[in-house]
Amino acid sequence: MSRKKPPEDDEDDLSPSPPKPHSSERLLIERFPVHPAGRILCTSLGRGQLAAELAALPAVAAVTCWFVDTYAAQETREWCDLNSEITQPLEIVAQTDLPEGPFDGVVIPSSHRGEGEFVRELMQQAAQRLVDGGWLACGVDNPDDRWVHDELRKIFKKVRRDAHHHGVVYLATRDAAPKRLRNFEAEYAFRDAGNLVKVVTRPGVFSHRELDLGARALLEAVDVNAGERVLDIGCGSGAVGLALALRRPGISLHGIDANTRAIECTLEGAKRNALERVTAAVTATGEIPTAGEFDLAVGNPPYHSQFRIAEIFVQAARRGLKPGGRVAMVTRKPEWFEARMRQFFVDIDVRESRKYYVVSGRQRS
C-alpha cells in the first residue's frame, strides 16, 4: 500500500516526515491482504500511520482510527493534521470501545509483547461491528505467531495466514455475527488499612486484574486526614484513590487519566465501594476542575515518552495543590522526579519501598 512520489517531486515535497510506525503496522502497510474499500476502522500502536495510508486511497470512503487513550489520539491528530496525502475523511476517536459501525473492514496491528486480553476483546468487538462479508486484517510482529491465529479461529470461520520474515498478516472474513460473547471486565479486591477495597478493571487499563506493586508502595508511603480532597493523577482503575478515600470519613477524590476506560473503571469502583464523593475526568494534559483546592496529590506515572507524561503528572500536582498540600509520586527511576520536583515543591523526600521509590514533597505556602 506504500506510495512513493516520483523523484522530480521530492525537491518540492514539504509534507512532514511521518514518525516511524510500529513493526506490525509497517507490515500491514507493506503487505495489506485486500484492496480496502468502503468504511474502514483501524487501531494503531503508533500515530495512526496505517490510518493515514488508508485515507489516501480513492476506494476508501472513510477511515476511523480508534484509541482507548486520549494522549495517543491527540498525538495522532496533530500529526495527521499536517499530512497532506490524506484525501478521504479521517476521524480519530478516543473512547472506551470500538465505534459501533457498521464497517466494511477493520484493521488491528498487534504486538507479541502486548496485552493478550486487550487484543482478544478488540477482535470480538471487530466481529460485532463488521457487515456480513466484511473483513478483519490483523498484523503481528512475530513470524512464528500461532496465538493470534488461534484466537481469530475462535471468532471467524475463515482465516487466512500470510507469514513474512518479520511478522504475520491475517485476514478473517465475517459470515455471521459472533454467537458467544465474552465479558472481559474483572473485579478484584485487596486489603488496605483494615478496609476491603473493590477494584474494577478492563483490558487496556494499567494493571488489569491485579494491584500493581508500585500502587501498594505508594499506599504504604502516604496517609490522608478526614475531610481532605485527594487528586489521583493517572488514576488507572482507581485503586490508590479509592483506598485512600476509604481510610477516613469525608474524603473527596478526583481522578484524572488519559485512558477512557480508566475513568469508567474508577467511577464503577466508587459505586461498588459505596463512595459518593468521587469524580473522575478524561484528560491528556492533566487538566483539573479548579486550581489550588487539593490537600494531597498522588501519582504512578508511566516510564515511556522520555518523561513527557511524567512532566504532565508533576504539573498537574503543582496546579492542583493548595499551599502546604502534599504530593507523592511512585517510580523506579527516582532521579528525574527528585530533581524536577525540587524545582516546584519543598521538603522533598525519597523513600524506597518494594523495589520502588516514593518521591514526596509539599506545595510552597
N, C-alpha and C positions, 0 to 999 in steps of 0.2 A: 504493500500500500504506500510505501515511501515514494515521495515525489522529489525530483531534483530539477532546478531551473537550469536552462542552457547556460553554458559558460559565459556567453556575451551579456547575460543579465546579472551576473554576480557582482559586477562593479557598482551597479545602482541599487543593489538589494540592501535596504536599510531596515528590514524586519528584524526583530530581536532573535537572538540565538536561543533556542529552547533549552531549558535545563535538561540534563541527562536523564532519560526515563529509567525506571526500574527494569531489570533484565527481562522479566516476564512481559512487561508492557512493550518493550522493544521487540520481543519475539512476536507478539501479536501484530505489531505494526509491520514487521517484515514478512510474516507468514500468515496473514489473515486467511481463515479457512473458507470464506464465502465471499461473494460480491455483495457487500452490505447495501441495503436499500430500505426505504420507509423510515419508521420511527425507531431510533436506537437508544438504548440505555446502557451506560457503562459505568464502571467504577475505576479507581485509579490508585496506584501505590506511590504516585509522584504528584505531578501538577497537571494531570489531565492531558498528557501528550497524545495519547491514543484518541481521546475525545476530539482534540483539535484536528487530527488527521481525518477522522470520520466526518467532521463538519466541513471538510473541504471537498467532499465527494458529491458530484451532482445527483446521484441516485438516492442519496440520503435526504429524507425530508426534514428531519430534526434530530438533534442529539441532546440527551440529558446525561450529565455527568454527576454522579451521586457520591457524597461523602457523609460519614457519620460525624465528622469533626469539622467545626466551622473554621478553625485555623487553617487546615489544609484546603478547605474550599476557598477561603479568602486569598491564599497564595495562588491558587489555580486561577481564580477570577482575574487577579491582577496581571498574570502572565498572558492569559487568553485575550484580555482586552487589547493587548499590544500585538497580537498575532494577526498579521494582515492576510494570511492564507485562508482563514476561516470565512466561508461564504454562506453556509447554511445556519439556521438558528441553532445556537448552542446555549443550553441552560445549565448552570452549575448550582446544585442544590445541596444543602446540608440539613438532614433530618434523621429521625430515628430509624426509619425503614425505607426500603426502596420505593420510589414513586409508584402509584397504582397502575399507570399504563392505560390501555394495553400497548405493548411494544412488539415490533416485528423481530427484533433481535436484542440480546443482552450480552455484554462482554464483561468478563471478570478476570483481570490479571491477579495472580496469587503468588505467594512465596512459600517455599517449603519450611521457612523459619517463622511463618505467620501463625495466627491463632486458628487452628483447625475448625473449632466450633463456629467461629465467625464465618468462615468460608462455607461451611455446611448450611448455615442459615441463609446466606445470600443465594446459594444455589436453589434452595427451596423457594425463597421469595421470587427469584427469577422465573422459575417454572410457573408460579401462580400468575405472573404478570405478562407472560408471553401469549400471543394469539396462537390458536391451533396451527401447527405447521411452522411456527416461529422457531428460532434457533438460539442456543446459548453457546458462545465461544469462551473458552476458559484457557488461560495460559499459565504455566507453572515453570519456575526456574530450576527444575530438576529433571535431567534427561532420563533418569531411571524411575520416574514417578509412577506409582500404581495407586496411591491413596486417592488422588483426585478422580482418577478413572473409576475406582470402586464406588466412591461417593456419588458420582454422576449416574452410575448404573442403578443406584437405589431410587433415583427420581425419574430418569429418562430411559426409554427402551432402546433408543437409537443413539449410540455414542461412537464417534469416530476419533481415533488416536493418531496423531501425526508427530512423531518424535524427531527432535533435532539435537545437534551436539550440545546446546546449552539450555535445553528445556523441551517441553511438550505442549502442543496446542491440541485442545479437544473441541469437538463440535458435537453438540447434542441437539436433538430435534424434539419438540413437544408434539405429541399426538393427542393428548388429553390433559386436563388439569390433574395435578397430583392428588391422590386419594388420602394418603396418610401424611398428616402434618405434625411435625414435632414442635413442642414448645421449648425454646432454648433458655427461657428465663429461669433463674435459680434463686433460692433463698438460703442463706446460711446464718448462723448466729455465733457470737463469741461473748466471753465474759469480760467486763471492764468495770472496775470499782464496785463490784458486787451486783452489777446490772447485766441482764442478758440483752445484748444488742442484736436486733434483727436487721440483716442487710439483704437487699435485693440487687441482683446483678444480671447483666445480659452480655452476650459475646460482643467484643469491641470496646467494653468498658474495662479500665485498668483493674487487674487482679480479680478477674471473673471467678466466682465460686469460692474464693478464699481470701483471708485477710493478709495483706502484704506485711512482711516483717518491718518494713520501713514505717508503715502506719502504726504498728504496735510500738515501735521505738518512740515515735512521736507522742503517742498517748501516754507513755510512761514518763516522758520528759516535761509534760505541761499539765496544768490544772486550771480550773475555772471557778469563779466565785458566783454565788447566787445572783441572779438578775443581770448578768453580763451579756453583752452582744458578741457573738463569735462569727468571724469571717473565715470560711473554709475555701481556700483558693485552690482550684483544680480538685474539686471535691470528689471526683470519681463517683463511686457508688454511695458516697456519703458516710462511710464507716467511721472516720475520725470525728467528723462534726456531730453525727448522731450520738456517738458515745459520750462526747463532751456535753451535749445537751441533756443527756440523761443523768449526769453526775450531780447537778444542783438544781433546785427549783428556780423557775422563772428565766431560764436561759433562752435567748433568742439566737437562732442560727440562720445565716445566709450563705449558701453555697454558690460558687461560680465555676464553670468549666466550659471549655470549647467543645466538648463532646456532648452531642444532643442526647444520647442515651444515658449519659451520666446524670444529667439533670432529671430525666424521667425516673431513674433508679433512686436518686436522693429523695425525691418527693414521695415516691411509693414507700421507701424505707421509713420516712417520717410518719406515714399513716400506720404502718404496721407496728411502730413503737409508740403510737398514740401521742405523738409530739405535735402540738398545734402551732408553736412559734417557729416554724421552719419555712423559709422561702429559698428559691434557687432560680438561677437565670443562666442562659447560654450566652457566653461572650468569648470572642477570640482575643480580646485586647485587655482583659482584666477590668472591665467596667464594673462599677459598684453603684448602688442606688444613691447614696449620699455620702460625701466625703467626711472623714473625721468622726465617725459615730461608733466604731467598734472598739471593744476592750481587748480583744485577742484575735490575732490572725495566724492561721496555721496553713502549711502547705507541704506537699510531697511532689516537687517538680520532676518532670521527666529529664533524662540526661541528653537527649538528642538536640539538634538545632543549634549547636555551638552556644548554648546558654541564652539564646534569644527568648525562649519560653520562660526560662528561669528569671530573666530580667522582667518579664511581664508579672511574674509572681511577686517579686520584690517591690515593683512599683505599685501593684495593687495593694499590698500591705501598707506601703508608705501613704497612699491616698486614703485608705480606709480607716487607719487607726486614729483614735483621739490622742491628745497629748498624754504621755505616760503609758499608752497602750502597749501591749506585749506582742511580739512576733516570734514564731518558731518555724524553721524550715528543716526538713529531714533530707539527708543526701548521703551519697557515698563519696562525694567529691567536695569536701568542706572548704577548700582553699578559696575557690571563687566566691562562695557565699559569704565567708568571713570577711574577705576584702571588700566586696560590694556592699554588704550590709553595714560595715563600719562607716561608709560614706553618708548614710541616712539615719542610722539608729545609734543608740548609746548602750552601754553595759552589755557589749557583745560577749557571748559565752558559747563555747563549743564543747559538746558532751558526746562521748562515744557510747553507743548502745546497740547491741545485737548486730555488730559489724556495720552499723550506720553511724552517722554523726548528726546530731541535732544542733543547729546553729540558731541561737536565740538572741533577742535584744529588746530594746524598749524605744518607743517613739519619743523624740525630744519634747520636753514640756514647753 
